[in-house]
Amino acid sequence: MNVLKVPVSRGLDWMKAAVNVGVRNPRAVFGAAALFLATLYLFAVLAVLPVAARLEGRTDMTLREIATTAISLFVVVTLVLPVLLAGLIGVMHAAEEGRPARARDLFSAFGHGHARPLMALGLVQIVFNLACATLIVVLAGPDYWAESMKAAQGAMSGHVIVPPNPEHPALLFVLQLVQFVFNYFSAALMLLCVPLIMLTRVSLVESLKLGFRASIVNLGANLLASLIFIVGFVVAGLFIGLIATVVAGIAALVNPALGVAVTLLVLGAFSVTVLVVLVAGSYYAWRDMFERAGDDDTVRPALVQIEA
């Protein structure tokens, strides 16, 4: 399998196509996304439940409890996330190919031998995060994470805490650069390797090689797509937040509980939509970047004809 270099403008095409991904089978695509968030939330609750049970009515948490909760949550979510992403991409792929698809097909990735390599991909992400954290400690010193945890503890208790920053401005720039590079490759590998494993059926090692190569070769298109997504998310978030506030305020005049329910409904619908657009963008990037057996020349150019 070859990695194809695509024009930078393809990042815009991916996001245009992503906006239209649910048109052919919205019930399956958006239903699967809703199940995705509900399942991920369930696993997150199970991850923090042991620590929450030991609080015994306390509202404040020690640094050790915060660290234990954060680590448990991170490990569980990181291991489950690739499997759920694969299921959602599988539903999108079936819908785009005109094949029958249902929301519960989200869980198909847990079977057929997909779960093991996908969870192994999550394990790679954990190791990747540990390497990045170690590098930051080497650059900023061992007190950096301790101060960060104290800042998190203060934020959870309602205090305004200034996050720790290295004293030297150049070191701060290096840390920000390291975190930017890490975040880029972490997201790119996750979003590209999942469809490679799920749909192209390559091995974990091969998917990492292909995903890493594609993230470098198509850096411009990936960054453009990321920028469009982030800007769109911020603008849409502000707009939806305003709508939710107004509608919930009106509903609260009838009943306060109704106002809360309306707020949760609007924000939930927004979260599902954002998830669909993000994952669909990675799906179209996968279709565009990798040359697969049986591809024809009509697949990639077709993306630019989709209207937002």
DRENDO-1510 file (C-alpha; in Angstrom, 1 decimal, always signed):
<recs>
REC; n; res; u; v; w
REC; 1; MET; +0.0; +0.0; +0.0 .
REC; 2; ASN; +1.3; +3.4; -1.0 .
REC; 3; VAL; +0.8; +6.8; +0.8 .
REC; 4; LEU; -0.5; +9.4; -1.7 .
REC; 5; LYS; +0.5; +13.0; -1.4 .
REC; 6; VAL; -2.6; +15.2; -1.8 .
REC; 7; PRO; -2.8; +19.0; -2.3 .
REC; 8; VAL; -3.2; +21.2; +0.7 .
REC; 9; SER; -6.6; +22.2; -0.4 .
REC; 10; ARG; -7.9; +18.6; +0.1 .
REC; 11; GLY; -8.2; +19.5; +3.8 .
REC; 12; LEU; -11.0; +21.8; +2.9 .
REC; 13; ASP; -12.6; +19.1; +0.7 .
REC; 14; TRP; -12.5; +16.6; +3.6 .
REC; 15; MET; -14.4; +18.9; +5.9 .
REC; 16; LYS; -16.9; +19.8; +3.2 .
REC; 17; ALA; -17.6; +16.1; +2.7 .
REC; 18; ALA; -17.7; +15.5; +6.5 .
REC; 19; VAL; -20.6; +18.0; +6.8 .
REC; 20; ASN; -22.6; +15.8; +4.4 .
REC; 21; VAL; -21.7; +12.4; +5.7 .
REC; 22; GLY; -25.0; +11.6; +7.4 .
REC; 23; VAL; -27.2; +12.5; +4.4 .
REC; 24; ARG; -27.6; +9.0; +3.1 .
REC; 25; ASN; -28.3; +7.3; +6.4 .
REC; 26; PRO; -28.6; +9.9; +9.2 .
REC; 27; ARG; -30.3; +7.5; +11.6 .
REC; 28; ALA; -27.4; +5.0; +11.5 .
REC; 29; VAL; -24.6; +7.6; +11.5 .
REC; 30; PHE; -25.9; +10.0; +14.2 .
REC; 31; GLY; -27.4; +7.1; +16.2 .
REC; 32; ALA; -24.0; +5.4; +16.3 .
REC; 33; ALA; -22.4; +8.7; +17.3 .
REC; 34; ALA; -24.9; +9.1; +20.2 .
REC; 35; LEU; -24.1; +5.5; +21.3 .
REC; 36; PHE; -20.4; +6.3; +21.0 .
REC; 37; LEU; -20.7; +9.1; +23.5 .
REC; 38; ALA; -22.9; +7.2; +25.9 .
REC; 39; THR; -20.6; +4.2; +25.9 .
REC; 40; LEU; -17.5; +6.3; +26.4 .
REC; 41; TYR; -19.2; +8.1; +29.3 .
REC; 42; LEU; -20.1; +4.7; +30.8 .
REC; 43; PHE; -16.5; +3.5; +30.6 .
REC; 44; ALA; -15.4; +6.8; +32.1 .
REC; 45; VAL; -17.7; +6.5; +35.0 .
REC; 46; LEU; -16.5; +2.9; +35.7 .
REC; 47; ALA; -12.9; +4.1; +35.6 .
REC; 48; VAL; -13.4; +6.8; +38.3 .
REC; 49; LEU; -15.9; +4.9; +40.4 .
REC; 50; PRO; -13.3; +3.2; +42.6 .
REC; 51; VAL; -11.8; +6.5; +43.6 .
REC; 52; ALA; -15.2; +8.2; +44.0 .
REC; 53; ALA; -16.3; +5.5; +46.3 .
REC; 54; ARG; -13.4; +6.2; +48.6 .
REC; 55; LEU; -14.2; +9.9; +49.0 .
REC; 56; GLU; -16.8; +9.1; +51.6 .
REC; 57; GLY; -18.8; +12.3; +51.2 .
REC; 58; ARG; -15.7; +14.6; +50.9 .
REC; 59; THR; -15.8; +17.2; +48.2 .
REC; 60; ASP; -12.1; +17.9; +48.1 .
REC; 61; MET; -9.5; +15.5; +46.7 .
REC; 62; THR; -5.9; +15.0; +47.6 .
REC; 63; LEU; -3.2; +15.3; +44.9 .
REC; 64; ARG; -2.8; +11.5; +45.0 .
REC; 65; GLU; -6.6; +11.0; +44.5 .
REC; 66; ILE; -6.6; +13.5; +41.6 .
REC; 67; ALA; -3.6; +11.7; +40.0 .
REC; 68; THR; -5.1; +8.2; +40.5 .
REC; 69; THR; -8.5; +9.4; +39.0 .
REC; 70; ALA; -6.8; +11.1; +36.0 .
REC; 71; ILE; -4.6; +8.1; +35.3 .
REC; 72; SER; -7.4; +5.6; +35.5 .
REC; 73; LEU; -9.7; +7.7; +33.4 .
REC; 74; PHE; -7.0; +8.3; +30.8 .
REC; 75; VAL; -6.0; +4.6; +30.5 .
REC; 76; VAL; -9.6; +3.3; +30.2 .
REC; 77; VAL; -10.7; +5.9; +27.7 .
REC; 78; THR; -7.5; +5.6; +25.6 .
REC; 79; LEU; -7.9; +1.8; +25.3 .
REC; 80; VAL; -11.6; +1.9; +24.5 .
REC; 81; LEU; -11.6; +5.0; +22.2 .
REC; 82; PRO; -10.0; +3.3; +19.1 .
REC; 83; VAL; -12.5; +0.5; +19.2 .
REC; 84; LEU; -15.5; +2.9; +19.3 .
REC; 85; LEU; -13.9; +5.1; +16.6 .
REC; 86; ALA; -13.5; +2.0; +14.4 .
REC; 87; GLY; -17.2; +1.1; +14.9 .
REC; 88; LEU; -18.3; +4.6; +14.0 .
REC; 89; ILE; -16.1; +4.7; +10.9 .
REC; 90; GLY; -17.5; +1.3; +9.9 .
REC; 91; VAL; -21.0; +2.6; +10.1 .
REC; 92; MET; -20.0; +5.7; +8.0 .
REC; 93; HIS; -18.3; +3.5; +5.4 .
REC; 94; ALA; -21.3; +1.3; +5.0 .
REC; 95; ALA; -23.6; +4.3; +4.7 .
REC; 96; GLU; -21.3; +5.9; +2.1 .
REC; 97; GLU; -21.1; +2.6; +0.1 .
REC; 98; GLY; -24.9; +2.3; +0.1 .
REC; 99; ARG; -24.9; -0.8; +2.2 .
REC; 100; PRO; -27.3; -1.4; +5.2 .
REC; 101; ALA; -26.1; +0.2; +8.4 .
REC; 102; ARG; -27.6; +0.5; +11.9 .
REC; 103; ALA; -26.5; +2.5; +14.9 .
REC; 104; ARG; -25.8; -0.7; +16.9 .
REC; 105; ASP; -23.2; -1.6; +14.3 .
REC; 106; LEU; -21.0; +0.7; +16.4 .
REC; 107; PHE; -20.2; -2.4; +18.5 .
REC; 108; SER; -19.2; -4.5; +15.5 .
REC; 109; ALA; -15.5; -3.5; +16.0 .
REC; 110; PHE; -15.5; -5.4; +19.3 .
REC; 111; GLY; -15.7; -8.6; +17.4 .
REC; 112; HIS; -14.2; -10.2; +14.2 .
REC; 113; GLY; -10.6; -9.8; +15.6 .
REC; 114; HIS; -10.6; -6.0; +15.4 .
REC; 115; ALA; -10.7; -5.3; +19.1 .
REC; 116; ARG; -7.2; -6.6; +20.0 .
REC; 117; PRO; -5.2; -4.5; +17.4 .
REC; 118; LEU; -7.3; -1.4; +18.1 .
REC; 119; MET; -6.8; -1.6; +21.9 .
REC; 120; ALA; -3.1; -2.2; +21.1 .
REC; 121; LEU; -3.2; +1.1; +19.2 .
REC; 122; GLY; -4.6; +2.7; +22.4 .
REC; 123; LEU; -1.7; +1.1; +24.3 .
REC; 124; VAL; +0.7; +2.7; +21.9 .
REC; 125; GLN; -1.0; +6.1; +22.6 .
REC; 126; ILE; -0.4; +5.5; +26.3 .
REC; 127; VAL; +3.3; +4.8; +25.7 .
REC; 128; PHE; +3.5; +7.8; +23.5 .
REC; 129; ASN; +2.0; +10.0; +26.2 .
REC; 130; LEU; +4.4; +8.7; +28.8 .
REC; 131; ALA; +7.3; +9.5; +26.5 .
REC; 132; CYS; +6.0; +13.0; +26.0 .
REC; 133; ALA; +5.5; +13.5; +29.8 .
REC; 134; THR; +9.0; +12.2; +30.4 .
REC; 135; LEU; +10.4; +14.7; +27.9 .
REC; 136; ILE; +8.6; +17.6; +29.5 .
REC; 137; VAL; +9.9; +16.6; +32.9 .
REC; 138; VAL; +13.4; +16.5; +31.5 .
REC; 139; LEU; +12.9; +20.0; +30.0 .
REC; 140; ALA; +10.9; +21.7; +32.8 .
REC; 141; GLY; +12.0; +19.8; +35.9 .
REC; 142; PRO; +10.3; +17.3; +38.2 .
REC; 143; ASP; +8.2; +20.0; +39.9 .
REC; 144; TYR; +6.3; +20.9; +36.7 .
REC; 145; TRP; +3.8; +18.1; +37.0 .
REC; 146; ALA; +3.4; +18.6; +40.7 .
REC; 147; GLU; +2.6; +22.2; +40.2 .
REC; 148; SER; +0.2; +21.3; +37.4 .
REC; 149; MET; -1.6; +18.9; +39.7 .
REC; 150; LYS; -1.9; +21.6; +42.4 .
REC; 151; ALA; -3.3; +24.0; +39.8 .
REC; 152; ALA; -5.9; +21.3; +38.8 .
REC; 153; GLN; -6.8; +20.8; +42.4 .
REC; 154; GLY; -7.3; +24.5; +42.9 .
REC; 155; ALA; -9.4; +24.8; +39.8 .
REC; 156; MET; -11.6; +21.9; +41.0 .
REC; 157; SER; -12.1; +23.7; +44.3 .
REC; 158; GLY; -13.2; +26.9; +42.6 .
REC; 159; HIS; -10.0; +28.9; +43.0 .
REC; 160; VAL; -8.3; +30.8; +40.2 .
REC; 161; ILE; -4.9; +29.3; +39.9 .
REC; 162; VAL; -2.2; +30.3; +37.4 .
REC; 163; PRO; -0.7; +27.2; +35.7 .
REC; 164; PRO; +3.0; +26.7; +36.2 .
REC; 165; ASN; +5.3; +28.1; +33.6 .
REC; 166; PRO; +9.0; +27.7; +33.2 .
REC; 167; GLU; +11.0; +30.8; +34.1 .
REC; 168; HIS; +12.9; +31.0; +30.9 .
REC; 169; PRO; +10.8; +32.2; +27.9 .
REC; 170; ALA; +12.8; +30.1; +25.5 .
REC; 171; LEU; +12.0; +27.0; +27.5 .
REC; 172; LEU; +8.3; +27.9; +27.5 .
REC; 173; PHE; +8.5; +28.1; +23.7 .
REC; 174; VAL; +10.2; +24.7; +23.5 .
REC; 175; LEU; +7.6; +23.1; +25.8 .
REC; 176; GLN; +4.7; +24.5; +23.7 .
REC; 177; LEU; +6.4; +23.3; +20.5 .
REC; 178; VAL; +6.9; +19.8; +22.0 .
REC; 179; GLN; +3.2; +19.7; +23.1 .
REC; 180; PHE; +2.1; +20.9; +19.6 .
REC; 181; VAL; +4.1; +18.3; +17.8 .
REC; 182; PHE; +3.0; +15.6; +20.2 .
REC; 183; ASN; -0.7; +16.6; +19.9 .
REC; 184; TYR; -0.5; +16.6; +16.1 .
REC; 185; PHE; +1.1; +13.1; +15.7 .
REC; 186; SER; -1.1; +11.7; +18.5 .
REC; 187; ALA; -4.3; +12.8; +16.8 .
REC; 188; ALA; -3.1; +12.0; +13.3 .
REC; 189; LEU; -2.0; +8.5; +14.2 .
REC; 190; MET; -5.2; +7.8; +16.0 .
REC; 191; LEU; -7.5; +9.1; +13.3 .
REC; 192; LEU; -5.6; +7.5; +10.4 .
REC; 193; CYS; -4.6; +4.2; +12.0 .
REC; 194; VAL; -8.1; +3.3; +13.1 .
REC; 195; PRO; -9.6; +3.2; +9.5 .
REC; 196; LEU; -6.4; +1.5; +8.3 .
REC; 197; ILE; -6.9; -1.3; +10.8 .
REC; 198; MET; -10.7; -1.5; +10.5 .
REC; 199; LEU; -11.3; -1.0; +6.8 .
REC; 200; THR; -8.0; -1.7; +5.0 .
REC; 201; ARG; -7.3; -4.5; +7.5 .
REC; 202; VAL; -3.5; -3.9; +7.8 .
REC; 203; SER; -1.6; -4.9; +10.9 .
REC; 204; LEU; -1.0; -2.6; +13.8 .
REC; 205; VAL; +2.7; -2.1; +13.0 .
REC; 206; GLU; +1.9; -1.4; +9.3 .
REC; 207; SER; -0.9; +1.0; +10.2 .
REC; 208; LEU; +1.5; +3.0; +12.4 .
REC; 209; LYS; +4.1; +3.1; +9.6 .
REC; 210; LEU; +1.5; +4.3; +7.0 .
REC; 211; GLY; -0.1; +6.7; +9.4 .
REC; 212; PHE; +3.2; +8.3; +10.4 .
REC; 213; ARG; +4.3; +8.6; +6.8 .
REC; 214; ALA; +0.9; +10.1; +5.8 .
REC; 215; SER; +0.9; +12.6; +8.7 .
REC; 216; ILE; +4.3; +13.9; +7.4 .
REC; 217; VAL; +3.7; +13.8; +3.7 .
REC; 218; ASN; +0.3; +15.5; +4.0 .
REC; 219; LEU; +1.1; +17.8; +6.8 .
REC; 220; GLY; -0.4; +20.8; +5.0 .
REC; 221; ALA; -3.7; +19.2; +4.2 .
REC; 222; ASN; -4.0; +17.8; +7.8 .
REC; 223; LEU; -3.3; +21.2; +9.4 .
REC; 224; LEU; -5.7; +22.9; +7.1 .
REC; 225; ALA; -8.5; +20.4; +8.0 .
REC; 226; SER; -7.6; +20.8; +11.7 .
REC; 227; LEU; -7.8; +24.6; +11.5 .
REC; 228; ILE; -11.1; +24.5; +9.7 .
REC; 229; PHE; -12.5; +22.1; +12.3 .
REC; 230; ILE; -11.3; +24.1; +15.3 .
REC; 231; VAL; -12.5; +27.4; +13.9 .
REC; 232; GLY; -15.9; +25.9; +13.0 .
REC; 233; PHE; -16.1; +24.2; +16.4 .
REC; 234; VAL; -15.5; +27.5; +18.2 .
REC; 235; VAL; -17.9; +29.5; +16.1 .
REC; 236; ALA; -20.6; +26.9; +16.2 .
REC; 237; GLY; -20.0; +26.4; +19.9 .
REC; 238; LEU; -20.6; +30.1; +20.7 .
REC; 239; PHE; -23.7; +30.1; +18.5 .
REC; 240; ILE; -25.1; +26.9; +20.0 .
REC; 241; GLY; -24.3; +28.1; +23.5 .
REC; 242; LEU; -26.3; +31.2; +22.9 .
REC; 243; ILE; -29.2; +29.3; +21.6 .
REC; 244; ALA; -29.1; +26.8; +24.5 .
REC; 245; THR; -29.1; +29.7; +27.0 .
REC; 246; VAL; -32.0; +31.5; +25.4 .
REC; 247; VAL; -34.1; +28.3; +24.9 .
REC; 248; ALA; -33.3; +26.9; +28.3 .
REC; 249; GLY; -34.2; +30.2; +29.9 .
REC; 250; ILE; -37.6; +30.2; +28.3 .
REC; 251; ALA; -38.1; +26.5; +29.3 .
REC; 252; ALA; -37.1; +27.3; +32.8 .
REC; 253; LEU; -39.9; +29.7; +33.1 .
REC; 254; VAL; -42.2; +26.7; +32.8 .
REC; 255; ASN; -40.2; +24.4; +35.0 .
REC; 256; PRO; -36.5; +24.6; +36.1 .
REC; 257; ALA; -36.0; +20.9; +35.4 .
REC; 258; LEU; -37.3; +21.5; +31.9 .
REC; 259; GLY; -34.7; +24.2; +31.4 .
REC; 260; VAL; -31.9; +21.8; +32.5 .
REC; 261; ALA; -33.3; +19.0; +30.2 .
REC; 262; VAL; -33.4; +21.4; +27.2 .
REC; 263; THR; -29.8; +22.5; +27.9 .
REC; 264; LEU; -28.6; +18.9; +28.0 .
REC; 265; LEU; -30.5; +18.0; +24.9 .
REC; 266; VAL; -29.1; +20.9; +22.9 .
REC; 267; LEU; -25.5; +20.3; +24.1 .
REC; 268; GLY; -25.8; +16.6; +23.5 .
REC; 269; ALA; -27.0; +17.1; +19.9 .
REC; 270; PHE; -24.1; +19.5; +19.4 .
REC; 271; SER; -21.6; +17.0; +20.8 .
REC; 272; VAL; -22.9; +14.2; +18.5 .
REC; 273; THR; -22.7; +16.5; +15.5 .
REC; 274; VAL; -19.1; +17.6; +16.3 .
REC; 275; LEU; -18.1; +13.9; +16.7 .
REC; 276; VAL; -19.6; +12.9; +13.4 .
REC; 277; VAL; -17.8; +15.8; +11.5 .
REC; 278; LEU; -14.5; +15.0; +13.2 .
REC; 279; VAL; -14.6; +11.2; +12.5 .
REC; 280; ALA; -16.0; +11.7; +9.0 .
REC; 281; GLY; -13.1; +14.1; +8.2 .
REC; 282; SER; -10.6; +11.3; +9.2 .
REC; 283; TYR; -12.6; +8.8; +7.1 .
REC; 284; TYR; -12.3; +10.9; +4.0 .
REC; 285; ALA; -8.7; +11.6; +4.7 .
REC; 286; TRP; -8.1; +7.8; +4.8 .
REC; 287; ARG; -9.9; +7.4; +1.5 .
REC; 288; ASP; -7.8; +10.1; -0.1 .
REC; 289; MET; -4.3; +9.4; +1.3 .
REC; 290; PHE; -3.9; +5.6; +0.8 .
REC; 291; GLU; -3.8; +3.7; -2.4 .
REC; 292; ARG; -5.7; +0.5; -2.0 .
REC; 293; ALA; -6.3; -2.5; -4.2 .
REC; 294; GLY; -9.4; -1.9; -6.4 .
REC; 295; ASP; -9.2; +1.9; -6.2 .
REC; 296; ASP; -10.2; +3.7; -9.2 .
REC; 297; ASP; -9.6; +7.4; -10.2 .
REC; 298; THR; -13.2; +8.4; -9.5 .
REC; 299; VAL; -13.0; +7.9; -5.7 .
REC; 300; ARG; -10.7; +10.8; -4.7 .
REC; 301; PRO; -11.9; +13.5; -7.2 .
REC; 302; ALA; -15.5; +12.8; -6.2 .
REC; 303; LEU; -14.9; +14.4; -2.8 .
REC; 304; VAL; -14.4; +17.9; -4.3 .
REC; 305; GLN; -17.9; +17.7; -5.9 .
REC; 306; ILE; -19.7; +17.4; -2.6 .
REC; 307; GLU; -21.3; +20.7; -1.6 .
REC; 308; ALA; -21.4; +21.8; +2.0 .
</recs>
